[in-house]
């Protein structure tokens, strides 16, 4: 079996953050959030990293992170270009990338074997990487595809600065050590409220409480190569259904494809539960909390002051 690859999605535009949050340093040494993810991945066994970026940001990524990583892990860049399959055209005026499903599909030429996918601007904690590496090195497809995702407790993933989008998971009873995914309901507006976490579907007019301890997806996935073929086949269908009615903003989301495969019985998804606290920078105001958390984790000895020095 091929050794698993870490894939990092870093081509997003950071509209709510107000800039390229993927390249915003989180300590005095210039470490980005993805520095800590890559460090945790390397400590867990990963030896190869593929970073998905916009072509125009290549030099910036090399200077911010790539150059200092290359002696510790194999680094490769993939561009999420505004390119569609033959017969389709990018709508005039579109600058927004086509979503996480399209981002992963762009990696197909360089992926050989199992791989995991994360966001560049999310801090996930070491435990999830350890669980995922063990899963990817011990599972292969048979009559169905065998995938995995890290399951986070909703309360550990909320922002103090505003609403967030989360995939709220429905779980099947455990088969062995871990539960399995039944489906994901994307909630694009979840907030901390006095009565607990709640979501709104009408711009904040009404709120529906979410169950405490709900499992959510943070785009921390483990796949075999089979997902790439499925993404390619389903992308044309997505474009046929969405490109005309929402030309500037429609997005091909990775969880939507996973949901379809679950509904069709073509895949199962093992949910690897972690109690680690998520940190991220959805909003500019979130950065202070992330910087503080990283400083505290260093104080406790979870990370060295400088990650990439012997």
C-alpha positions as CSV (number, residue, x, y, z in Angstrom):
1,X,0.0,0.0,0.0
2,X,1.2,3.5,-0.9
3,X,2.0,5.8,2.1
4,X,-0.8,8.3,2.6
5,X,-0.5,11.9,1.5
6,X,-1.7,15.0,3.3
7,X,-3.7,17.4,1.0
8,X,-4.2,21.0,2.2
9,X,-6.8,23.2,0.7
10,X,-5.4,26.7,0.6
11,X,-7.0,28.4,-2.4
12,X,-9.9,30.1,-0.6
13,X,-10.3,33.8,-0.8
14,X,-11.0,34.6,2.9
15,X,-13.9,37.0,2.2
16,X,-15.1,37.2,5.8
17,X,-11.5,37.4,7.1
18,X,-10.7,40.3,4.8
19,X,-7.6,38.8,3.2
20,X,-5.4,35.7,2.8
21,X,-5.9,34.1,6.2
22,X,-3.9,31.0,5.0
23,X,-0.7,33.2,5.1
24,X,-1.3,35.2,8.2
25,X,1.4,34.4,10.9
26,X,0.1,33.2,14.3
27,X,3.3,33.7,16.3
28,X,6.4,35.7,16.4
29,X,8.3,33.2,14.3
30,X,6.0,33.5,11.3
31,X,4.3,30.1,11.7
32,X,1.0,29.8,9.9
33,X,-1.9,27.7,11.1
34,X,-1.0,25.1,8.5
35,X,2.6,24.9,9.9
36,X,1.0,23.3,13.0
37,X,-1.2,21.0,11.0
38,X,1.8,19.8,8.9
39,X,3.9,19.4,12.0
40,X,1.2,17.3,13.6
41,X,0.9,15.2,10.4
42,X,4.6,14.6,10.2
43,X,4.7,13.6,13.8
44,X,1.9,11.1,13.1
45,X,3.7,9.5,10.1
46,X,2.9,11.6,7.0
47,X,5.9,12.3,4.7
48,X,4.3,14.0,1.7
49,X,2.2,17.2,1.5
50,X,0.2,18.6,-1.4
51,X,-0.9,22.2,-1.1
52,X,-3.8,23.4,-3.3
53,X,-3.4,27.1,-4.0
54,X,-4.2,29.8,-6.6
55,X,-1.5,29.9,-9.3
56,X,-0.9,33.6,-8.5
57,X,0.0,32.8,-4.9
58,X,2.8,30.3,-5.6
59,X,5.7,32.5,-4.7
60,X,4.0,33.8,-1.6
61,X,3.4,30.3,-0.3
62,X,7.0,29.2,-1.0
63,X,8.3,32.2,0.9
64,X,5.8,31.9,3.8
65,X,6.0,28.2,4.4
66,X,7.2,25.9,1.6
67,X,10.9,26.7,1.7
68,X,11.3,25.9,5.4
69,X,9.3,22.6,5.1
70,X,11.1,21.0,2.2
71,X,13.9,19.4,4.2
72,X,11.4,17.7,6.6
73,X,8.6,16.6,4.2
74,X,8.0,16.3,0.4
75,X,6.0,19.4,-0.7
76,X,4.1,19.7,-3.9
77,X,1.8,22.5,-5.1
78,X,-1.4,22.0,-7.1
79,X,-3.2,24.9,-8.7
80,X,-7.0,25.3,-8.4
81,X,-7.3,27.2,-11.7
82,X,-10.5,28.5,-13.1
83,X,-10.7,25.7,-15.6
84,X,-13.8,23.6,-16.3
85,X,-14.2,20.3,-18.3
86,X,-14.4,20.5,-22.1
87,X,-17.7,22.0,-23.2
88,X,-18.1,24.3,-20.2
89,X,-17.0,27.9,-19.8
90,X,-16.2,29.9,-16.7
91,X,-18.9,32.6,-16.4
92,X,-17.8,36.1,-17.1
93,X,-16.9,37.9,-13.9
94,X,-16.4,34.8,-11.8
95,X,-13.4,35.0,-9.5
96,X,-14.5,32.6,-6.7
97,X,-13.0,29.1,-6.9
98,X,-15.5,26.2,-7.5
99,X,-15.4,24.8,-4.0
100,X,-13.8,22.0,-2.1
101,X,-14.9,19.2,-4.4
102,X,-13.2,20.9,-7.3
103,X,-10.1,21.6,-5.2
104,X,-9.6,18.0,-4.4
105,X,-10.3,17.0,-8.0
106,X,-7.4,19.3,-9.1
107,X,-5.1,16.9,-7.2
108,X,-5.9,13.8,-9.2
109,X,-2.8,13.9,-11.4
110,X,-0.5,13.8,-8.3
111,X,-2.4,11.5,-5.9
112,X,-1.3,7.9,-5.8
113,X,-2.8,5.9,-2.9
114,X,-4.7,7.0,0.2
115,X,-4.8,10.6,1.2
116,X,-6.4,13.0,3.7
117,X,-7.8,16.4,3.2
118,X,-7.8,19.4,5.5
119,X,-8.4,23.2,5.4
120,X,-5.3,25.5,5.5
121,X,-6.9,27.9,8.0
122,X,-8.1,25.4,10.6
123,X,-6.1,24.1,13.6
124,X,-7.2,20.5,14.3
125,X,-5.0,19.0,17.1
126,X,-2.6,16.1,17.0
127,X,-5.1,13.4,18.0
128,X,-7.0,13.6,14.7
129,X,-3.9,13.2,12.6
130,X,-2.8,10.1,14.5
131,X,-6.2,8.5,14.2
132,X,-6.4,9.3,10.4
133,X,-2.9,8.0,9.7
134,X,-3.8,4.7,11.4
135,X,-7.0,4.4,9.4
136,X,-5.5,5.2,6.0
137,X,-2.7,2.6,6.5
138,X,-5.0,-0.2,7.6
139,X,-8.1,0.1,5.3
140,X,-8.6,-0.5,1.6
141,X,-11.7,-0.5,-0.6
142,X,-13.5,-3.8,-1.2
143,X,-17.2,-4.0,-2.2
144,X,-17.6,-0.4,-1.1
145,X,-15.3,2.6,-0.7
146,X,-13.9,2.9,2.9
147,X,-13.4,6.6,3.9
148,X,-13.1,8.4,7.2
149,X,-13.5,11.8,8.8
150,X,-12.6,13.3,12.1
151,X,-15.7,14.1,14.2
152,X,-15.5,17.2,16.4
153,X,-17.8,18.2,19.2
154,X,-19.8,21.2,18.0
155,X,-19.1,23.3,21.1
156,X,-15.3,22.9,20.4
157,X,-15.6,24.5,16.9
158,X,-17.6,27.7,17.4
159,X,-16.3,31.3,16.9
160,X,-16.8,34.0,19.4
161,X,-16.9,36.6,16.6
162,X,-19.9,35.5,14.5
163,X,-21.6,32.7,12.7
164,X,-19.9,29.7,11.2
165,X,-20.8,27.0,8.7
166,X,-20.6,23.4,9.9
167,X,-21.6,20.0,8.6
168,X,-23.8,18.5,11.3
169,X,-23.4,14.7,11.2
170,X,-25.9,12.0,11.6
171,X,-24.2,8.8,13.0
172,X,-25.0,5.1,12.7
173,X,-24.3,2.8,15.7
174,X,-20.7,1.8,16.2
175,X,-19.2,-1.0,14.2
176,X,-16.2,-1.9,16.3
177,X,-14.4,1.0,17.9
178,X,-16.0,3.9,16.1
179,X,-19.4,5.1,14.7
180,X,-20.1,5.5,11.0
181,X,-21.6,8.4,9.2
182,X,-25.2,8.3,8.1
183,X,-25.3,11.8,6.5
184,X,-24.3,15.4,6.8
185,X,-26.6,18.4,7.0
186,X,-24.8,21.6,6.0
187,X,-25.7,24.5,8.3
188,X,-24.3,27.7,7.0
189,X,-25.2,29.9,10.0
190,X,-24.4,28.5,13.4
191,X,-23.8,30.7,16.4
192,X,-23.2,30.5,20.1
193,X,-26.3,31.8,21.8
194,X,-27.5,32.0,25.5
195,X,-29.3,28.7,25.2
196,X,-26.4,27.0,23.4
197,X,-25.5,26.5,19.8
198,X,-28.2,27.2,17.3
199,X,-28.6,27.6,13.5
200,X,-30.7,30.0,11.4
201,X,-31.9,29.5,7.8
202,X,-33.6,32.9,7.4
203,X,-30.9,35.4,8.1
204,X,-31.2,35.3,11.8
205,X,-34.9,35.9,12.1
206,X,-35.4,32.5,13.8
207,X,-33.0,30.1,15.5
208,X,-33.2,26.3,16.0
209,X,-31.2,24.9,18.8
210,X,-28.6,22.2,18.1
211,X,-28.2,19.2,20.4
212,X,-25.3,19.7,22.8
213,X,-22.4,17.4,21.9
214,X,-23.4,17.1,18.2
215,X,-20.7,15.8,16.0
216,X,-19.6,18.1,13.2
217,X,-17.4,17.8,10.2
218,X,-14.5,20.3,9.9
219,X,-13.4,19.1,6.4
220,X,-10.9,16.6,7.9
221,X,-11.3,13.7,5.5
222,X,-9.5,10.4,4.7
223,X,-10.0,8.9,1.2
224,X,-8.8,6.2,-1.2
225,X,-8.2,7.2,-4.8
226,X,-11.7,6.2,-5.6
227,X,-13.1,9.5,-4.5
228,X,-11.2,11.2,-7.4
229,X,-13.1,9.2,-10.0
230,X,-16.4,10.0,-8.3
231,X,-15.6,13.7,-8.1
232,X,-14.8,13.8,-11.8
233,X,-18.0,12.0,-12.9
234,X,-20.2,14.1,-10.7
235,X,-18.7,17.5,-11.5
236,X,-20.4,17.7,-14.9
237,X,-23.8,16.9,-13.4
238,X,-23.1,19.7,-10.8
239,X,-22.3,22.2,-13.5
240,X,-25.4,21.3,-15.6
241,X,-27.6,21.8,-12.6
242,X,-26.0,25.0,-11.1
243,X,-23.8,26.9,-13.5
244,X,-26.7,28.7,-15.2
245,X,-28.8,29.5,-12.1
246,X,-25.9,30.7,-9.9
247,X,-23.0,31.4,-12.2
248,X,-20.8,33.5,-9.9
249,X,-21.1,31.7,-6.6
250,X,-22.1,28.0,-7.0
251,X,-19.7,25.7,-5.3
252,X,-19.0,22.0,-5.7
253,X,-18.7,20.9,-2.1
254,X,-16.8,17.8,-1.1
255,X,-19.4,16.7,1.7
256,X,-22.2,16.8,-0.9
257,X,-20.4,14.1,-3.0
258,X,-19.7,12.0,0.1
259,X,-23.4,12.3,1.0
260,X,-24.4,11.1,-2.4
261,X,-22.1,8.1,-2.1
262,X,-23.5,7.2,1.3
263,X,-27.1,7.4,-0.1
264,X,-26.2,5.2,-3.0
265,X,-24.5,2.6,-0.7
266,X,-21.2,3.0,-2.6
267,X,-19.2,4.1,0.4
268,X,-19.0,4.1,4.2
269,X,-17.4,6.7,6.4
270,X,-15.8,5.9,9.7
271,X,-16.1,8.8,12.2
272,X,-13.0,9.2,14.2
273,X,-14.0,11.1,17.3
274,X,-11.7,13.7,18.8
275,X,-12.1,15.8,21.9
276,X,-9.4,18.3,20.7
277,X,-10.4,22.0,20.5
278,X,-10.6,23.4,17.0
279,X,-9.2,26.8,16.4
280,X,-9.6,28.8,13.2
281,X,-9.7,32.3,11.7
282,X,-13.1,32.7,10.1
283,X,-13.1,36.4,11.2
284,X,-10.2,38.8,11.7
285,X,-11.3,39.0,15.4
286,X,-10.6,35.3,15.8
287,X,-6.8,35.7,15.3
288,X,-6.2,36.9,18.9
289,X,-7.7,33.7,20.3
290,X,-5.7,31.5,18.0
291,X,-2.4,33.3,18.9
292,X,-3.2,32.9,22.6
293,X,-4.0,29.2,22.2
294,X,-0.8,28.5,20.4
295,X,1.2,30.4,23.0
296,X,-0.4,28.3,25.7
297,X,0.2,25.0,23.8
298,X,3.8,25.9,23.5
299,X,4.0,26.7,27.2
300,X,2.7,23.2,28.0
301,X,5.3,21.6,25.7
302,X,2.9,20.4,23.0
303,X,5.0,22.3,20.4
304,X,8.5,23.6,20.3
305,X,9.0,27.4,20.0
306,X,10.3,26.9,16.4
307,X,8.6,24.0,14.7
308,X,11.1,23.3,12.0
309,X,14.5,23.5,13.7
310,X,16.4,20.4,14.8
